[in-house]
Amino acid sequence: MPSTGPLHHIDLSVGDPARSIPFYAAFLGALGYERLDVRLPDWQGAHATRATWSLRYPGGGRFEVEVRPARPESGGRRYDRYEPGPHHFAFHAESRSRVDRVHEAMRAVGAEVLDPPRDYGGRAGYGEGYYALFVADPDGFKLEVVHLPEANP
């Protein structure tokens, strides 16, 4: 069945691919994404500057996340989520234990954990049982992993 609307991919410009590729390998790997074997020079070897991960949607289609280098003159700048542009990306988790596994993977790679996993239910703007983790990537971009009980009947 064709689908219209779900995201197909996002590309993230990063200041230092050597720092960001291992971070995203841990983050996305803990969410069940698989790293693609792209047969192009920028994706290959010990000093790859690009990497792509993929997750299949139930019922068909897939979502990809690609990391690519930022312009050299922008590479040292920390991301400001209060400037125009995305504030953060939230990734769905099928269970609280998946959120916890991502948290452990982030701690294992020394990631900046902004808020460890907890239940935000009962707070303004959050549904009942909203269980989430917030981390920052090496450039300061905020990422969330959230489990919503009603999304998994």
N, C-alpha and C positions, 0 to 999 in steps of 0.2 A: 504494500500500500504506500503510495507516495506521501511524503510529508512536506509541509511548508511551514516555516517558522523556526524550528529548532536551529540553533547555531551549527554551522558546518566547521568553522575553524576560527581561531584567533592567532595572531602573530604578535609576539612580545619582543620589543627592542630592549636589549640588556646592555649594561655598561661593560661587563666583562664576561664573555661567554664561558671562560674557564671556571668562573665562580658559579655562574647561573645554571649551566647545564647539569652539574651534579645536584644542585638544589632541586631543580625541576624533575630530575630523574627520581629523586627520593619522594618528592611531593606527589607527582603524578603516578609513580609506581605504586605508592601506598593506596592510591585511589583506584588502581586496577588498569591504568593506561599502559599500553605497550609502546616502547620506542620503535619507530619505523627505521628500517634499514634503507635510507635514501642513498642511491648510488651516484651521488654528485660530490665533488671535492670538498665543498664547505661542510658537509655532513660526515666526512670520513676521517679516520685516524685519531691519534691521541690528542691532537690540537684542533679538533673540529670547532668551527665557529657557529654552527647551526645544528639544531636538533628538533625532531618532531615526534610527538607522542599521539596516539590515537585510542579512542574508546568507541566501541560499537553501540549504537542505540538499540534497545530492544525493538524488534520488528523491522530493522533495517536502517541504513544510514550510519554515519559515524561523525564524531566530533574530534577535531585535531587541535593541538596546541603546539605552536612552533616558537622556538627561541632563536633570535637572530641578533647580530651585533648592532648597537646604536652607532650613530655617527661618532667618530673619534672625539670631536670637540664636546659631545654631550655625555660621554662615557662616565665621567666622575660625578655627574649630577644626581642627587637623591630625588626619587619620585615624590611629588607633592600631590596627595590625593584631594587637596582642597583647591587646586587649580582646575580650569576647565579640562574635562576628560573623565575617564572612569575613576570612580572613588575606590572600588574594589570589585573583585570577581568572587562569586560564591559558587562552590561546587557541591553538588548533592552527594550525600552518603546514604547508603541503604540501611545503615544501622549506627547506633551509638558506638559500637565496638569499632566500626570503620573509622569514625572520627577519632577515636582513641589511638588507633593504629597510625593514622596520619600524624597525630601529635608525637607519638614515639619516634616515627621516622624523622620528623623535623628536629626533635631534640638530638637524635643520633648524628645529624649533620651540622649541629650547632646553629640552626636557624633562629631568627629572632621571633620568639613566640610573643605575640601582642596580648592575647588572652587565651589561657589554656581552656580545654573543653569544659563546658558547664551548661546547665539548663537555664535558658533565658525565658522560659514560659512564665506568663503572668506579668511580664514587663510590657510597657507600651511599644507597639510595633512588632511584637513577636507572638507567634502562635503557641498554643499549649504544647509543651514537650519539645520546643525549639532548642536543640542541643548543638552547640557550635564551638568551633576552634577558629582563632584568627592568628595568622602569621604574616610576616613581611618577607618578601623575597630579598635577595642581596642588594637590589636597588631601592628597596623601601616600598615596593608595590604591595598593597594589602590583599591577602587572599583569605577566604573563609571556606570552611568545610562544615556543612550543616546537615543534620538529620532531622527530618520532620516526620513524626509518626503517621500522619494522615496521608503522606506521599507513598507509604508502603503498607497498604491494607493487608 
